[in-house]
């Protein structure tokens, strides 16, 4: 037996719904949830310190090789978190490769925020790493220690390898080997204090001699880069423990 709804009850229900809808104008509907992208960038420039501790994590950092052509790309390229060589302890961001082009560049990069948008900062680097490469040796193309340069760079543009005149090269002006550029600088080399022929891992820290001037992007972000540029035509390696960057507003 079908149950009939009385017209009076139906009319009352429709009236109730209409009353609710009339109290909720179109502007009251909240709409779909909008994902939050974090706090807005600051408006007043202040000094910023960034410390990347690769003994704890390498998350967000990406490695890449460049400075080569089709026939001389580096072999055995490695980017990974790895325990440092004994007698040292701890972990770091290990990068290694075999230079076949006489100009191998290995680097890791990551973007950081927290800066005032479109603002210039004076940026300096301090990079601590472990190396078992002794000093005072000679090699093909250059010394295995003194001809493998530690590089720091910063830019609003993402560092990446691009094809130019038939060769893969970095899209930033970071200089080349022992010479810095507008976006990068030479911090030192990977040679340690051991005499040639002695293989023993040591910690070494290299720093900026002067700051880079870097302008942030429209979102208050910049990319940081650390790596090695090798003129030594064989295997090179480094295990970075920390990268510390100080950015002071240009006044």
C-alpha positions in Angstrom: 0.0 0.0 0.0 1.5 3.3 -1.1 1.9 6.1 1.5 0.6 9.4 0.3 2.1 12.7 1.3 -0.5 15.3 2.2 -0.3 18.4 0.1 -0.2 20.5 3.3 2.9 18.7 4.5 4.7 18.9 1.2 4.0 22.7 1.0 5.4 23.1 4.5 8.6 21.3 3.7 9.2 23.3 0.5 8.6 26.5 2.5 11.2 25.4 5.1 13.8 24.7 2.5 13.2 28.0 0.8 13.6 29.8 4.1 17.0 28.1 4.6 18.2 28.9 1.1 17.1 32.5 1.3 19.2 33.0 4.5 22.3 31.7 2.6 23.1 34.1 -0.2 25.5 33.1 -3.0 28.2 35.0 -1.3 28.0 32.9 1.8 29.0 29.7 0.1 32.6 29.0 1.1 33.5 27.2 -2.1 36.2 24.5 -2.4 39.1 24.5 0.0 42.2 26.3 -1.4 45.5 24.6 -0.5 47.9 26.8 1.5 51.4 27.3 0.2 52.9 28.4 3.5 53.4 31.8 5.1 53.7 34.8 2.9 57.3 36.1 2.2 58.6 38.8 4.6 58.3 42.4 3.6 61.3 43.8 5.5 64.7 42.4 4.5 66.7 40.8 7.3 69.8 38.6 7.5 69.0 34.9 6.7 71.2 31.9 7.6 70.6 28.5 5.9 72.3 25.4 7.1 72.0 22.2 5.1 73.2 19.2 7.3 73.7 16.3 4.9 74.5 14.0 7.8 70.8 14.3 8.7 69.1 14.5 5.3 69.6 15.2 1.6 65.9 15.7 1.0 65.1 18.2 -1.7 68.6 18.4 -3.0 69.1 17.1 -6.6 72.4 16.2 -8.2 73.5 16.7 -11.8 76.6 16.6 -14.0 77.5 19.0 -16.9 80.3 20.5 -19.0 80.6 17.7 -21.6 79.7 16.7 -25.1 78.0 13.6 -26.6 81.2 11.7 -26.7 82.8 12.6 -23.4 80.1 12.5 -20.7 81.5 11.5 -17.3 81.4 7.9 -16.2 80.4 6.4 -12.8 78.5 9.5 -11.6 77.1 9.1 -8.1 74.9 11.3 -5.9 73.9 9.8 -2.6 74.0 10.1 1.1 77.0 8.0 2.3 79.0 7.4 5.4 82.4 9.2 5.3 85.6 7.2 5.1 87.3 6.0 8.3 88.8 7.2 10.6 86.1 9.9 10.2 82.5 9.4 11.4 79.2 10.6 10.2 77.4 10.9 6.8 77.3 13.4 4.0 76.2 14.0 0.4 78.6 12.0 -1.6 79.3 13.0 -5.2 81.7 11.3 -7.6 82.4 10.8 -11.3 85.2 10.0 -13.8 86.2 13.1 -15.8 86.4 12.3 -19.6 86.0 15.9 -20.9 88.8 17.6 -19.0 86.1 19.8 -17.4 83.6 17.8 -15.3 81.2 19.7 -13.1 79.2 17.8 -10.5 76.7 19.8 -8.3 73.7 19.6 -6.0 71.0 22.3 -5.9 67.9 23.2 -3.9 65.5 26.2 -3.8 64.9 28.2 -0.6 62.4 30.8 0.4 62.0 33.2 3.3 63.5 36.2 1.5 61.9 39.5 0.5 60.7 39.2 -3.2 62.8 40.9 -5.9 65.4 42.0 -3.3 69.3 41.8 -3.5 71.3 40.0 -0.9 75.0 39.5 -0.2 75.5 35.7 -0.2 78.4 33.8 1.3 79.1 30.1 1.5 80.9 27.8 4.0 81.2 24.2 2.9 82.5 21.4 5.1 83.4 18.0 3.5 85.6 15.0 3.8 88.3 14.2 1.3 91.0 11.6 1.1 92.8 13.3 -1.8 96.3 14.4 -0.9 98.0 17.5 -2.1 101.1 18.1 -4.2 100.4 15.3 -6.7 100.4 15.7 -10.5 97.9 14.1 -12.9 96.5 14.2 -16.4 94.9 17.6 -17.1 95.7 18.8 -13.6 96.3 17.8 -10.0 93.8 15.4 -8.4 93.5 17.7 -5.4 94.4 21.3 -6.4 92.7 21.1 -9.8 89.3 20.0 -8.5 87.6 23.1 -7.3 84.8 23.5 -4.8 82.1 25.8 -6.2 79.2 27.7 -4.5 76.6 29.5 -6.5 73.2 31.2 -6.0 70.5 32.6 -8.3 66.8 33.2 -8.7 67.0 31.0 -11.8 67.1 27.2 -11.3 70.6 25.8 -12.1 70.4 23.1 -14.8 72.4 21.7 -17.6 71.5 23.0 -21.0 72.8 22.2 -24.5 74.8 25.0 -26.0 77.0 24.8 -29.1 76.9 21.0 -29.0 77.9 20.8 -25.3 76.1 20.4 -22.0 76.8 23.4 -19.8 75.3 25.1 -16.8 72.7 27.8 -17.5 74.2 30.2 -14.9 77.4 32.3 -15.1 79.2 30.4 -12.3 82.6 30.8 -14.0 84.8 27.8 -14.9 87.2 25.7 -12.8 89.5 28.1 -11.0 87.6 31.3 -12.0 84.3 32.5 -10.6 81.5 34.3 -12.4 78.5 36.5 -11.7 76.4 33.7 -10.1 79.2 31.5 -8.6 82.5 31.5 -6.9 85.5 29.2 -6.2 85.6 28.4 -2.5 88.8 26.2 -2.6 89.9 22.7 -3.7 89.5 19.2 -2.5 93.2 18.6 -1.6 93.8 17.8 2.1 96.9 18.2 4.2 98.4 14.8 3.5 101.5 14.5 1.3 101.2 13.0 -2.2 100.8 9.2 -2.0 99.2 9.2 1.5 95.5 8.3 1.4 93.8 9.4 4.5 90.4 11.0 4.9 90.2 14.4 6.5 87.5 17.0 7.1 88.1 20.3 5.3 86.1 23.6 5.3 86.3 26.1 2.5 84.6 29.6 2.5 83.7 32.6 0.3 86.4 35.2 0.0 83.8 37.8 -0.8 80.0 37.7 -1.2 77.9 37.1 -4.3 75.1 39.7 -5.0 71.9 37.7 -5.6 68.4 39.1 -6.4 65.5 36.9 -5.3 62.6 36.0 -7.5 59.1 37.5 -7.3 58.2 34.9 -4.6 61.1 35.7 -2.4 63.1 32.6 -3.3 66.6 31.7 -4.6 68.4 28.5 -5.6 71.6 27.4 -3.9 74.3 25.2 -5.5 77.4 23.4 -4.2 79.7 21.2 -6.2 83.1 20.4 -7.7 84.6 21.4 -11.0 87.3 19.1 -12.1 90.3 19.7 -14.5 91.7 16.3 -13.4 91.0 13.7 -16.1 90.2 10.8 -13.9 88.0 9.9 -10.9 87.1 12.7 -8.4 85.0 12.5 -5.3 83.8 14.5 -2.3 81.5 13.9 0.6 79.8 17.2 1.8 78.8 17.3 5.5 77.3 20.8 5.6 76.6 23.8 3.4 76.1 27.0 5.4 74.8 30.1 3.5 74.6 33.6 5.0 72.4 36.1 3.1 72.5 39.8 4.2 70.3 42.4 2.5 72.1 44.9 0.3 71.8 48.3 1.9 
